[in-house]
Amino acid sequence: MADDVGLIGLGMLGQLFAGHLAAGGRVVAYDADPARTHPAVERAASAADVAAEARVIVLSLPSPAAVDDAMAAVLTTAAPGTVVVDTSTVDPDTNRRWHAAARERGVGYLDAPLSGGEAMEGGTDGARAASVTFMVGGDADDLARAQPVMLRLGRYVFHLGPSGAGSEVKLISNMCSGAYVLVVAEAFAAGVALGIPPARLVEVFRHTDARCFFMTDYLLPRLEAERFDDGFAVRLQLKDHRLFRDLAQELGIPTPVNDLALATYEAAMDADGDREITTVVARAVTAAAADRDRPR
């Protein structure tokens, strides 16, 4: 039991985590959707059952409400000394609230959202390759106990401060990446309208100030493979821009770029529904190509 790891959340990232964690030992897992499981884990009946079995518990959940449900259950059975590693992207107040509640029961709680990957390993490919970066808030002694498990899932771990600090930095990171998506969409659309395909632009931009990880390592491989089914959802990007807006309002700083991104992703949801974020760029490129081919 001392070496058993718990996993709560078997969505897209949770599925990848399950395989990496199971390579190091027994994994007990739960998802609120009974249809979700993984062949390498033991499926528990509830989050509370996971906490009764494991001493390090990884959360991979889509929203603050899902974290609330999981943590309320975990703290009913978790033994003192257990550490929860919450990789979900949520607001820092949610982190701080559960950090305080966990400490009252002798349980550690780390906000440890993740991002990135090595070259050509953006998004879910980074999680698949276990090359992601963790941004961590919480107590150093909890991180020391959890870090060996985290390094099964990623390559870099940055301890950024007290509870909530990891999520604060992750929201800044996701604001940047969401804005990059829209910048690249405009750039590629302009290129196509001029008869210059995206691959040619990227070939040039790898050597100019326009280069960014999203363009070269995440987007172009997916566009060329027409791979739109296993990346980051527009719904989640929109959620993160809303969370960043709330954080910025607390800080009293203006965020005109984030405001524009938020409105653009809301329009994308209205137009296309909840699809992979690459579709935002593909839609812009397709529209530009159609406009170029239209007789004038």
Contacts in CASP RR format, 6 or more apart in sequence:
PFRMAT RR
TARGET T0000
AUTHOR 0000-0000-0000
METHOD contacts of the structure
MODEL  1
MADDVGLIGLGMLGQLFAGHLAAGGRVVAYDADPARTHPAVERAASAADV
AAEARVIVLSLPSPAAVDDAMAAVLTTAAPGTVVVDTSTVDPDTNRRWHA
AARERGVGYLDAPLSGGEAMEGGTDGARAASVTFMVGGDADDLARAQPVM
LRLGRYVFHLGPSGAGSEVKLISNMCSGAYVLVVAEAFAAGVALGIPPAR
LVEVFRHTDARCFFMTDYLLPRLEAERFDDGFAVRLQLKDHRLFRDLAQE
LGIPTPVNDLALATYEAAMDADGDREITTVVARAVTAAAADRDRPR
1 53 0 8 1.000
1 54 0 8 1.000
1 55 0 8 1.000
2 55 0 8 1.000
3 25 0 8 1.000
3 26 0 8 1.000
3 55 0 8 1.000
4 25 0 8 1.000
4 26 0 8 1.000
4 27 0 8 1.000
4 28 0 8 1.000
4 53 0 8 1.000
4 54 0 8 1.000
4 55 0 8 1.000
5 21 0 8 1.000
5 25 0 8 1.000
5 26 0 8 1.000
5 27 0 8 1.000
5 28 0 8 1.000
5 54 0 8 1.000
5 55 0 8 1.000
5 56 0 8 1.000
5 57 0 8 1.000
5 58 0 8 1.000
5 149 0 8 1.000
6 21 0 8 1.000
6 27 0 8 1.000
6 28 0 8 1.000
6 29 0 8 1.000
6 50 0 8 1.000
6 51 0 8 1.000
6 53 0 8 1.000
6 54 0 8 1.000
6 56 0 8 1.000
6 57 0 8 1.000
6 58 0 8 1.000
7 14 0 8 1.000
7 17 0 8 1.000
7 18 0 8 1.000
7 21 0 8 1.000
7 27 0 8 1.000
7 28 0 8 1.000
7 29 0 8 1.000
7 30 0 8 1.000
7 41 0 8 1.000
7 50 0 8 1.000
7 57 0 8 1.000
7 58 0 8 1.000
7 60 0 8 1.000
8 29 0 8 1.000
8 30 0 8 1.000
8 31 0 8 1.000
8 47 0 8 1.000
8 50 0 8 1.000
8 57 0 8 1.000
8 58 0 8 1.000
8 59 0 8 1.000
8 60 0 8 1.000
8 61 0 8 1.000
8 70 0 8 1.000
8 74 0 8 1.000
9 29 0 8 1.000
9 30 0 8 1.000
9 31 0 8 1.000
9 32 0 8 1.000
9 36 0 8 1.000
9 59 0 8 1.000
9 60 0 8 1.000
9 61 0 8 1.000
9 70 0 8 1.000
10 18 0 8 1.000
10 29 0 8 1.000
10 30 0 8 1.000
10 31 0 8 1.000
10 33 0 8 1.000
10 36 0 8 1.000
10 37 0 8 1.000
10 38 0 8 1.000
10 60 0 8 1.000
11 31 0 8 1.000
11 36 0 8 1.000
11 60 0 8 1.000
12 124 0 8 1.000
12 230 0 8 1.000
12 231 0 8 1.000
13 60 0 8 1.000
13 87 0 8 1.000
13 124 0 8 1.000
13 127 0 8 1.000
14 38 0 8 1.000
14 60 0 8 1.000
15 36 0 8 1.000
15 38 0 8 1.000
16 124 0 8 1.000
16 127 0 8 1.000
16 128 0 8 1.000
17 58 0 8 1.000
17 60 0 8 1.000
17 87 0 8 1.000
17 127 0 8 1.000
17 153 0 8 1.000
18 27 0 8 1.000
18 29 0 8 1.000
18 38 0 8 1.000
18 40 0 8 1.000
18 41 0 8 1.000
19 27 0 8 1.000
19 38 0 8 1.000
19 40 0 8 1.000
19 41 0 8 1.000
20 130 0 8 1.000
20 152 0 8 1.000
20 153 0 8 1.000
21 27 0 8 1.000
21 41 0 8 1.000
21 58 0 8 1.000
21 149 0 8 1.000
21 152 0 8 1.000
21 153 0 8 1.000
22 38 0 8 1.000
22 40 0 8 1.000
22 41 0 8 1.000
23 152 0 8 1.000
24 152 0 8 1.000
26 42 0 8 1.000
27 40 0 8 1.000
27 41 0 8 1.000
27 42 0 8 1.000
28 41 0 8 1.000
28 42 0 8 1.000
28 44 0 8 1.000
28 49 0 8 1.000
28 50 0 8 1.000
28 53 0 8 1.000
28 54 0 8 1.000
29 37 0 8 1.000
29 38 0 8 1.000
29 41 0 8 1.000
29 42 0 8 1.000
29 43 0 8 1.000
29 44 0 8 1.000
29 50 0 8 1.000
30 43 0 8 1.000
30 44 0 8 1.000
30 45 0 8 1.000
30 46 0 8 1.000
30 47 0 8 1.000
30 49 0 8 1.000
30 50 0 8 1.000
31 37 0 8 1.000
32 66 0 8 1.000
32 69 0 8 1.000
37 43 0 8 1.000
44 50 0 8 1.000
44 53 0 8 1.000
46 73 0 8 1.000
47 69 0 8 1.000
47 70 0 8 1.000
47 73 0 8 1.000
47 74 0 8 1.000
48 73 0 8 1.000
48 74 0 8 1.000
48 76 0 8 1.000
48 77 0 8 1.000
49 77 0 8 1.000
50 57 0 8 1.000
50 74 0 8 1.000
51 57 0 8 1.000
51 73 0 8 1.000
51 74 0 8 1.000
51 75 0 8 1.000
51 76 0 8 1.000
51 77 0 8 1.000
51 78 0 8 1.000
51 82 0 8 1.000
52 77 0 8 1.000
52 78 0 8 1.000
54 82 0 8 1.000
55 79 0 8 1.000
55 81 0 8 1.000
55 82 0 8 1.000
55 83 0 8 1.000
56 82 0 8 1.000
56 83 0 8 1.000
56 85 0 8 1.000
56 145 0 8 1.000
56 146 0 8 1.000
56 149 0 8 1.000
57 74 0 8 1.000
57 78 0 8 1.000
57 82 0 8 1.000
57 83 0 8 1.000
57 84 0 8 1.000
57 85 0 8 1.000
58 85 0 8 1.000
58 87 0 8 1.000
58 149 0 8 1.000
58 153 0 8 1.000
59 67 0 8 1.000
59 70 0 8 1.000
59 71 0 8 1.000
59 84 0 8 1.000
59 85 0 8 1.000
59 86 0 8 1.000
59 87 0 8 1.000
59 88 0 8 1.000
60 87 0 8 1.000
60 88 0 8 1.000
61 67 0 8 1.000
61 70 0 8 1.000
61 86 0 8 1.000
61 88 0 8 1.000
61 90 0 8 1.000
62 88 0 8 1.000
62 236 0 8 1.000
63 88 0 8 1.000
63 90 0 8 1.000
63 239 0 8 1.000
64 90 0 8 1.000
64 91 0 8 1.000
64 94 0 8 1.000
66 88 0 8 1.000
67 86 0 8 1.000
67 88 0 8 1.000
67 90 0 8 1.000
67 94 0 8 1.000
67 98 0 8 1.000
68 94 0 8 1.000
68 98 0 8 1.000
71 84 0 8 1.000
71 98 0 8 1.000
71 101 0 8 1.000
71 102 0 8 1.000
71 109 0 8 1.000
74 84 0 8 1.000
74 107 0 8 1.000
75 101 0 8 1.000
75 102 0 8 1.000
75 105 0 8 1.000
75 107 0 8 1.000
78 84 0 8 1.000
78 102 0 8 1.000
78 105 0 8 1.000
78 107 0 8 1.000
79 107 0 8 1.000
80 105 0 8 1.000
80 106 0 8 1.000
80 107 0 8 1.000
81 106 0 8 1.000
81 107 0 8 1.000
81 108 0 8 1.000
81 145 0 8 1.000
82 106 0 8 1.000
82 107 0 8 1.000
82 108 0 8 1.000
83 107 0 8 1.000
83 108 0 8 1.000
83 109 0 8 1.000
83 110 0 8 1.000
83 142 0 8 1.000
83 145 0 8 1.000
83 146 0 8 1.000
84 98 0 8 1.000
84 102 0 8 1.000
84 107 0 8 1.000
84 108 0 8 1.000
84 109 0 8 1.000
84 110 0 8 1.000
85 110 0 8 1.000
85 112 0 8 1.000
85 146 0 8 1.000
85 149 0 8 1.000
85 150 0 8 1.000
86 95 0 8 1.000
86 98 0 8 1.000
86 109 0 8 1.000
86 110 0 8 1.000
86 111 0 8 1.000
86 112 0 8 1.000
86 113 0 8 1.000
87 112 0 8 1.000
87 113 0 8 1.000
87 114 0 8 1.000
87 134 0 8 1.000
87 153 0 8 1.000
88 113 0 8 1.000
89 113 0 8 1.000
89 167 0 8 1.000
89 170 0 8 1.000
89 171 0 8 1.000
89 174 0 8 1.000
89 236 0 8 1.000
89 239 0 8 1.000
89 240 0 8 1.000
89 243 0 8 1.000
90 111 0 8 1.000
90 167 0 8 1.000
90 243 0 8 1.000
91 167 0 8 1.000
91 171 0 8 1.000
91 243 0 8 1.000
91 246 0 8 1.000
91 247 0 8 1.000
92 111 0 8 1.000
92 163 0 8 1.000
92 164 0 8 1.000
92 165 0 8 1.000
92 166 0 8 1.000
92 167 0 8 1.000
92 168 0 8 1.000
92 171 0 8 1.000
92 247 0 8 1.000
94 167 0 8 1.000
95 109 0 8 1.000
95 111 0 8 1.000
95 137 0 8 1.000
95 163 0 8 1.000
95 164 0 8 1.000
95 166 0 8 1.000
95 167 0 8 1.000
96 163 0 8 1.000
96 164 0 8 1.000
98 109 0 8 1.000
99 108 0 8 1.000
99 109 0 8 1.000
99 111 0 8 1.000
99 138 0 8 1.000
99 163 0 8 1.000
99 164 0 8 1.000
100 163 0 8 1.000
101 109 0 8 1.000
102 108 0 8 1.000
102 109 0 8 1.000
103 109 0 8 1.000
108 139 0 8 1.000
108 142 0 8 1.000
109 138 0 8 1.000
109 142 0 8 1.000
109 163 0 8 1.000
110 136 0 8 1.000
110 137 0 8 1.000
110 138 0 8 1.000
110 139 0 8 1.000
110 142 0 8 1.000
110 143 0 8 1.000
110 146 0 8 1.000
110 163 0 8 1.000
111 136 0 8 1.000
111 137 0 8 1.000
111 138 0 8 1.000
111 163 0 8 1.000
111 164 0 8 1.000
111 165 0 8 1.000
111 166 0 8 1.000
111 167 0 8 1.000
112 134 0 8 1.000
112 135 0 8 1.000
112 136 0 8 1.000
112 137 0 8 1.000
112 146 0 8 1.000
112 150 0 8 1.000
112 157 0 8 1.000
112 166 0 8 1.000
113 134 0 8 1.000
113 135 0 8 1.000
113 166 0 8 1.000
113 167 0 8 1.000
113 170 0 8 1.000
114 127 0 8 1.000
114 132 0 8 1.000
114 133 0 8 1.000
114 134 0 8 1.000
114 135 0 8 1.000
114 153 0 8 1.000
114 154 0 8 1.000
114 170 0 8 1.000
115 123 0 8 1.000
115 132 0 8 1.000
115 133 0 8 1.000
115 135 0 8 1.000
115 170 0 8 1.000
115 173 0 8 1.000
115 174 0 8 1.000
115 177 0 8 1.000
116 122 0 8 1.000
116 123 0 8 1.000
116 126 0 8 1.000
116 131 0 8 1.000
116 132 0 8 1.000
116 133 0 8 1.000
116 213 0 8 1.000
117 123 0 8 1.000
117 125 0 8 1.000
117 126 0 8 1.000
117 129 0 8 1.000
117 131 0 8 1.000
117 132 0 8 1.000
117 133 0 8 1.000
117 155 0 8 1.000
118 126 0 8 1.000
118 129 0 8 1.000
118 131 0 8 1.000
118 155 0 8 1.000
119 217 0 8 1.000
120 217 0 8 1.000
120 221 0 8 1.000
121 128 0 8 1.000
121 129 0 8 1.000
121 131 0 8 1.000
121 217 0 8 1.000
122 213 0 8 1.000
122 217 0 8 1.000
122 218 0 8 1.000
123 218 0 8 1.000
123 231 0 8 1.000
123 232 0 8 1.000
124 230 0 8 1.000
124 231 0 8 1.000
124 232 0 8 1.000
125 218 0 8 1.000
126 132 0 8 1.000
127 153 0 8 1.000
130 152 0 8 1.000
130 153 0 8 1.000
130 154 0 8 1.000
130 155 0 8 1.000
131 154 0 8 1.000
131 155 0 8 1.000
132 153 0 8 1.000
132 154 0 8 1.000
132 155 0 8 1.000
132 156 0 8 1.000
133 154 0 8 1.000
133 155 0 8 1.000
133 156 0 8 1.000
133 157 0 8 1.000
133 158 0 8 1.000
134 150 0 8 1.000
134 153 0 8 1.000
134 154 0 8 1.000
134 156 0 8 1.000
134 157 0 8 1.000
134 158 0 8 1.000
135 158 0 8 1.000
135 160 0 8 1.000
135 165 0 8 1.000
135 166 0 8 1.000
135 167 0 8 1.000
135 169 0 8 1.000
135 170 0 8 1.000
135 173 0 8 1.000
136 143 0 8 1.000
136 157 0 8 1.000
136 158 0 8 1.000
136 159 0 8 1.000
136 160 0 8 1.000
136 161 0 8 1.000
136 165 0 8 1.000
136 166 0 8 1.000
137 143 0 8 1.000
137 159 0 8 1.000
137 160 0 8 1.000
137 161 0 8 1.000
137 162 0 8 1.000
137 163 0 8 1.000
137 164 0 8 1.000
137 165 0 8 1.000
137 166 0 8 1.000
137 167 0 8 1.000
138 159 0 8 1.000
138 161 0 8 1.000
138 162 0 8 1.000
138 163 0 8 1.000
138 164 0 8 1.000
138 165 0 8 1.000
139 162 0 8 1.000
139 163 0 8 1.000
140 159 0 8 1.000
143 157 0 8 1.000
143 159 0 8 1.000
147 157 0 8 1.000
150 157 0 8 1.000
151 157 0 8 1.000
158 169 0 8 1.000
160 166 0 8 1.000
160 168 0 8 1.000
160 169 0 8 1.000
168 247 0 8 1.000
171 240 0 8 1.000
171 243 0 8 1.000
171 244 0 8 1.000
171 247 0 8 1.000
172 244 0 8 1.000
174 237 0 8 1.000
174 240 0 8 1.000
174 241 0 8 1.000
174 244 0 8 1.000
175 240 0 8 1.000
175 241 0 8 1.000
175 244 0 8 1.000
175 255 0 8 1.000
175 257 0 8 1.000
175 258 0 8 1.000
175 261 0 8 1.000
177 214 0 8 1.000
178 214 0 8 1.000
178 237 0 8 1.000
178 240 0 8 1.000
178 241 0 8 1.000
178 261 0 8 1.000
178 265 0 8 1.000
178 277 0 8 1.000
179 257 0 8 1.000
179 258 0 8 1.000
179 261 0 8 1.000
180 212 0 8 1.000
180 213 0 8 1.000
180 214 0 8 1.000
180 215 0 8 1.000
181 214 0 8 1.000
181 219 0 8 1.000
181 237 0 8 1.000
181 277 0 8 1.000
181 280 0 8 1.000
181 281 0 8 1.000
182 260 0 8 1.000
182 261 0 8 1.000
182 264 0 8 1.000
182 280 0 8 1.000
183 212 0 8 1.000
184 212 0 8 1.000
184 214 0 8 1.000
184 215 0 8 1.000
184 219 0 8 1.000
184 281 0 8 1.000
185 280 0 8 1.000
185 281 0 8 1.000
185 283 0 8 1.000
185 284 0 8 1.000
185 285 0 8 1.000
186 284 0 8 1.000
187 201 0 8 1.000
187 210 0 8 1.000
187 215 0 8 1.000
188 198 0 8 1.000
188 201 0 8 1.000
188 281 0 8 1.000
188 284 0 8 1.000
188 285 0 8 1.000
188 288 0 8 1.000
189 284 0 8 1.000
189 285 0 8 1.000
189 287 0 8 1.000
189 288 0 8 1.000
190 288 0 8 1.000
191 197 0 8 1.000
191 198 0 8 1.000
191 201 0 8 1.000
191 288 0 8 1.000
192 198 0 8 1.000
192 285 0 8 1.000
192 288 0 8 1.000
192 289 0 8 1.000
192 292 0 8 1.000
193 288 0 8 1.000
193 289 0 8 1.000
193 291 0 8 1.000
193 292 0 8 1.000
195 292 0 8 1.000
198 220 0 8 1.000
198 223 0 8 1.000
198 285 0 8 1.000
199 220 0 8 1.000
199 224 0 8 1.000
202 215 0 8 1.000
202 216 0 8 1.000
202 220 0 8 1.000
205 211 0 8 1.000
205 215 0 8 1.000
205 216 0 8 1.000
206 216 0 8 1.000
218 278 0 8 1.000
219 278 0 8 1.000
219 281 0 8 1.000
221 227 0 8 1.000
222 228 0 8 1.000
222 231 0 8 1.000
222 276 0 8 1.000
222 278 0 8 1.000
223 278 0 8 1.000
223 281 0 8 1.000
223 282 0 8 1.000
223 285 0 8 1.000
227 278 0 8 1.000
228 275 0 8 1.000
228 276 0 8 1.000
228 278 0 8 1.000
228 279 0 8 1.000
228 282 0 8 1.000
229 276 0 8 1.000
230 276 0 8 1.000
231 276 0 8 1.000
231 277 0 8 1.000
231 278 0 8 1.000
232 276 0 8 1.000
232 277 0 8 1.000
233 274 0 8 1.000
233 275 0 8 1.000
233 276 0 8 1.000
233 277 0 8 1.000
234 265 0 8 1.000
234 268 0 8 1.000
234 269 0 8 1.000
234 272 0 8 1.000
234 273 0 8 1.000
234 274 0 8 1.000
234 275 0 8 1.000
234 276 0 8 1.000
234 277 0 8 1.000
234 279 0 8 1.000
234 280 0 8 1.000
235 269 0 8 1.000
235 273 0 8 1.000
235 274 0 8 1.000
237 265 0 8 1.000
237 277 0 8 1.000
238 262 0 8 1.000
238 265 0 8 1.000
238 266 0 8 1.000
238 269 0 8 1.000
241 258 0 8 1.000
241 261 0 8 1.000
241 262 0 8 1.000
241 265 0 8 1.000
242 262 0 8 1.000
244 255 0 8 1.000
244 258 0 8 1.000
245 255 0 8 1.000
245 258 0 8 1.000
245 259 0 8 1.000
245 262 0 8 1.000
248 254 0 8 1.000
248 255 0 8 1.000
248 258 0 8 1.000
264 280 0 8 1.000
265 280 0 8 1.000
268 279 0 8 1.000
268 280 0 8 1.000
268 283 0 8 1.000
271 283 0 8 1.000
272 279 0 8 1.000
272 283 0 8 1.000
END
